[in-house]
Amino acid sequence: MPRPVLTGSEERPSVGAIKNARHPFYEHCEDTLDRIRQQGRYRTFTPLARQAERFPLYEEEYPGLPEGREVIVWSTNDYLGMGVVPEVQDAAIAAIRDHGAGAGGTRNIAGHSPLHARLEAELAALHGKEAGLLFISGYVSNQASLQTILSSMPGWICFSDRLNHASMIAGIKGAKGSSTVIFEHNDLADLEAKLAAAPVDAPKMIAFESVYSMDGDVSDIGAICALARKYGALTYLDEVHAVGLYGQEGGGVSQRDGVADQVDIIEGTLAKGFGVHGGYVTASAEIIDFLRSTASGFIFTTSLPPSVVGAALVSVRKVRAENWRREALFERVATFRQRLRAAGVPFTMTDSHIVPIPVGDAERCKRISRRLLNEFGHYATPINYPTVPEGTERLRLTPGPFHTDEMMDDMVRALATLLRAEGLMPTREVAQQLA
Ligand SMILES: Cc1ncc(COP(=O)(O)O)c(C=O)c1O
């Protein structure tokens, strides 16, 4: 029997009516989802099974095909393909055999192992810091660390880059008693003006990223640290899209630029350049001990399972030692850009490994991505609002060491065909100028 819906006109609904009424949250869900659909922002998952031995090939679950069909993925964040390196896979399997599938507890309740301690020491060494602390994801490391630090003393002011990741914003917004000043993205003059306007004696923090993953641009860490010193601010740097990829050992842009020692807290993930899972922060011994002792998002959750920690440890060690992986990545990125340019396919030139193809409309972006997959067997994620501002929708490509010249040629041809169909290819003259 359908449940009665309360219209609001009932003066005092009877207990029976309330008991059987549909809760207004159900309607709220439906309205919100309708709105998202109308705006062309409704998210659908693409079922893709990575083929470990044939990366970047994936098998897409495909109607009518029992085994799926093979597609080439251009949007993985496993930038170096470390997740399919046999030694990394073996380490995960060995850790499960030796220690079981799960951690069995929080770090304080039997969920701490020698593997956890070794991985934290390895990450601290990678960033040249005294200590490191693992979290269950990069998101949680940002959210928990920022919220805990910014709730710690009265009057904190957090200077936050306008394009900071949602996980940083969650931590900053969730802090009690602190205030936030947003500075324009990568704008040192704006940051300095805002620092100068703040009360001299307030505890300050500058929270920013190195590689901004949607635009692929890179911050000037040294210059931001210089401002932090001038105005007495603590620095919190998210190197999530840079660890493993930049610097002689993959310590991120701060290592590449020789400024890691100037940053107070460096945060990273094990899920992208290191190809496994989990997040971390590295800093001085007292900051790490403080977070270990007070951060709710660290204390009250089951620790990373041994398979993840064992695999990550091998991956971090390999990535530190094997610079050829980084060289291979950047060679492939340069080759891909060259081929796009030669074919006149527009892309945004960035200082990083990220290759955005501007589209500028959510529906179009989804359509191009869908046709790319269905008709050409290539997968590139459409990036739409709210991940990026409306009107700046794009495909985000991350070519890696495993994309061959043939794959690139095929992808470039497919992109040219689809962008031409959407009227997004530049005229011959403009293309020649770009080339
Ligand atoms: C800048 C940034 N920080 C943090 C995270 C969260 O990292 P993780 O995927 O390990 O949770 C992401 C995820 O994409 C990110 O882009």
PDBQT file of the ligand as one rigid body, heavy atoms in Angstrom, charges set to zero:
ROOT
HETATM    1  C1  LIG A 501      45.046  17.047  -4.701  1.00  0.00    +0.000 C 
HETATM    2  C2  LIG A 501      44.508  15.793  -4.103  1.00  0.00    +0.000 A 
HETATM    3  N1  LIG A 501      44.709  15.577  -2.798  1.00  0.00    +0.000 NA
HETATM    4  C3  LIG A 501      44.233  14.458  -2.202  1.00  0.00    +0.000 A 
HETATM    5  C4  LIG A 501      43.545  13.506  -2.925  1.00  0.00    +0.000 A 
HETATM    6  C5  LIG A 501      43.045  12.280  -2.237  1.00  0.00    +0.000 C 
HETATM    7  O1  LIG A 501      43.949  11.221  -2.419  1.00  0.00    +0.000 OA
HETATM    8  P1  LIG A 501      43.450   9.709  -2.355  1.00  0.00    +0.000 P 
HETATM    9  O2  LIG A 501      42.926   9.381  -3.720  1.00  0.00    +0.000 OA
HETATM   10  O3  LIG A 501      44.654   8.923  -1.968  1.00  0.00    +0.000 OA
HETATM   11  O4  LIG A 501      42.377   9.660  -1.323  1.00  0.00    +0.000 OA
HETATM   12  C6  LIG A 501      43.319  13.688  -4.287  1.00  0.00    +0.000 A 
HETATM   13  C7  LIG A 501      42.592  12.667  -5.066  1.00  0.00    +0.000 C 
HETATM   14  O5  LIG A 501      42.466  12.676  -6.246  1.00  0.00    +0.000 OA
HETATM   15  C8  LIG A 501      43.808  14.866  -4.887  1.00  0.00    +0.000 A 
HETATM   16  O6  LIG A 501      43.609  15.105  -6.182  1.00  0.00    +0.000 OA
ENDROOT
TORSDOF 0
